[in-house]
Amino acid sequence: MKIKLITCCAVALLATAQAKSIDNAKLSINKQNIKVWTYQNTANPVVLYKAETHFDVPIEKATALILDVEQAPKWVPYMGSVKVLSRDDSKGEFLLYMVLDFPFPLKDRDLVVKGKMSKDAQGMIHIQNKAVNQGYPLNPNYVRLTRYEGDWTFQKLGKQKVKVSTYGYADPDGSIPLSAVNLFVEQQPYQMLLKMKDELAKPRNYTALPIALR
C-alpha cells in the first residue's frame, strides 16, 4: 500500500521516549545490512518502529542528505512534495509542510512537521520531528495528519562510516485497516534506508551542515 509514513525529513524521512523503549520489540526485518524492529504500546494502536543500518560515508554526508528536504521527493518513496516554511540554522529548528501520495481512491495526506536538530557531547547528531496542528492552511483535497513523531540519529563510527538509526510512528487517519498500516510499517523504514544507500552512492555536492550541528 502506497502510504508514506515519513519523515524524511525529510523525508524522511521520523521520536518519543516510547519509540525508543524497545525492550519487547520484534526484529521484523534483517537483510541487506538493515534491521527493522516493530513494537506497540497501550497508548498507540499503530505499530512503532526502529530501523538501523551502516553506510560507508562520512557522518556529514549522510546527515546532509536528510536535511536536503527539498530534494526528498526525488528519492524518498511516496513523497509527493515538501516545502520549507521556516528554518533557523543557529537554533537548529525548522518547520516543514509535506504532501504524501496515497493510492487511488484514497485522498493524499498532508502534515506540518516541526523539527529540531542537535549534536550531543559524544558527537551524535539527532533530528527530531513532530506533527503540529498549525503553520499551514488546511486543504480540502488532503487529509491532515496530526499524529506523527519520529527522529533520525547519526553516529560516527569512522572517517568513512556512520551508523544511521530512525525511530517513529504515524497514524494515517481515515478508513485504512489498521492491519494494513501496521504491515506497511515493517516495510517502509527498510525501503527508505535502501533508497538512502543508493542516493549516497551517487556523485553530488552537499551543503555544509548547519551551525547547530558543527
N, C-alpha and C positions, 0 to 999 in steps of 0.2 A: 504494500500500500504506500502510495506516494505521500507520506506525511513527513514534514521536516520538523523534527523536534530539536532544533538547533539551540545554536549559539554560537554557533560560529563565532560567533563572533568571535566570529564573525564571525560566518559564521561562523561558522561555528562559533560554529561554530556555538554552553552551559553548565556556587554550591552552598549547600547548607551543612550544618553540623550533622543533620540527619543523613545527608547524602554521603558523608564521609564515614559514617558508622556502619561498617560492612562486615561486622562480626558474623552475621548469618547470611552473607551473600553467597550466591551460587555462581561458579565460574561457568558462564554460558558459552563463551567462545574462546578458543585458544589456538590460533593459527596465524600464519604469515607474520609472526612476531608481534601479534596483537592479542591482548587479553581483554575480555569484557565480562564484568560481574554484574548481576542484576539482583535486586532485593526490594523488599517492601517494608513499610511500617504502618502502624494503625492509623496514622494521620493522613495517609495519602494512598488512594486505591491504585494510582498509576505507579508502575514499576519504576524504581530509580536505578541508575546505572553508574558504574565506574569503568573506565576503559584506560588502558595504558599501552605504550609501546616505546621503542627507542629509535631515534633517527641518527644517521651518521652525518650530522651537520652541526655547526655552532648553535648554541642556545639563542643567540641573537637572530639568526636566520629563521629558526622555527617560530620564534615569538613574533617577528616582523610579519610573517605570512598571515598569522591570525589577526594581527592588528590592521592589516591592509584590507579593511572590511569592504571597501568599495569594489574590490576585485573578487570578493567571495562568490557572487552569482556565477562567475565563470568556471568555478571548480567545485563548489560545495553542492552536493546533491539536493535538488528540490528547492534551492534558494531562488526565489523569484527576483527580489530586489532588496537593496538595503541603502539607507540614507543616513548620513551622519548629521544629527540635529545639533549637537554641540560636542566640543572636546577641549579639555583643559589638560595639556600635557604636563604642566608643572604640578598639578594636583593629582594627576592620574585618573581623571574622571571623564566619562563620555556618556552620551545619550544617542541611541540609535532607533530608527524606525525600519522594521523589516516586513516584507510580504513573503509568505510561504506558499508554494504551489501544492494544491491538493488535487486529487483526481476528480474528474467529472463524474457524477453531478454535484459533488460536494463543493461548497464555497471555499475559496482560498482563505487563509488565515493571515492576520497581521498582528504585530505587537510592538510595543515600545520597550526598549531594554535600557536600563540604567546600569552602567558598568564602572568598575573600579580596578585599576591595575597598580601593582606594588611589587617591591623587591625586598625580601627579608634579609636578616643578618647573615644567613647562610648562602645568600646569592640566588635563592629560588625566586622565580617570577610567578606571580599569581594574577589571574584576570578573573574577577568575579562579576557575575551578571544576574540581574533580576528584572522580571517584567514589572512595569509600573502602570498605573491607571490614568496617567495624564501625560501631556507632552506632544500629542499629535491628534488631530481631529478624527473622530470615528468615520469610517467609510462603509456605507450600507452594502457594498459589494463584498465585504470581508467579514469574517467572524473574528472579533478582537480577543486574543489570548491574554489572560491576566495571571495565570498560574504557571510561571516558569522560573526556575532558578538553575544556575549551573556555573561551573568555573573551569578554567584551564590552569595547570601547574607545569612549569618548565624547570627541570633540574639539570644543571650542567654535570656531565659525567666525564668530560674530557674536552680538549680543544675542538674536536670534531665529533662530539657525541652528546646527545641530550635525551633525557627521559621526559616524555610528554604524557600527562595524565589529564583526563577530563571526567567531571562528575556532573550529575544533574537529573532533572526530570522536567516534563512539561505535560500539561493537561490540554489536549487539542480541542476540548469542548465540542458541543454538538452531538449529533446522533451517529457516533462511531463506536462500534463494540469495544468494550474495554479489553477484551482478549486480543483483538487485532492490534490495539495500541501497544499493549504490553509485549506482544511478539515482535513488533517493529522496533521497540526499544533495544532489543538484543542485537538487531542488525544495524541500526543507524550509526552508533558510535564506531562499529567495525568498518563500515563503508566509508565513514568520514575520515578515519585515520589512514585507510588505504589511499584515498584520494589525496590526502595531505602528503603522503610519501611520494606519490607521483609528481605532485606540484613542486615539492622541494628539490626534485631531481632535475627540474627544468632550469636552464640558464636564465636568470633575470636579476635585475638590480633591486635591492631592498633599501628602504629608507632607514636612517638611524633610529634607534629606539628612543621613545620619549624620555624627557628628563627624569621622570619618576622611576624609570627602570634602569638608569645608568649607575 
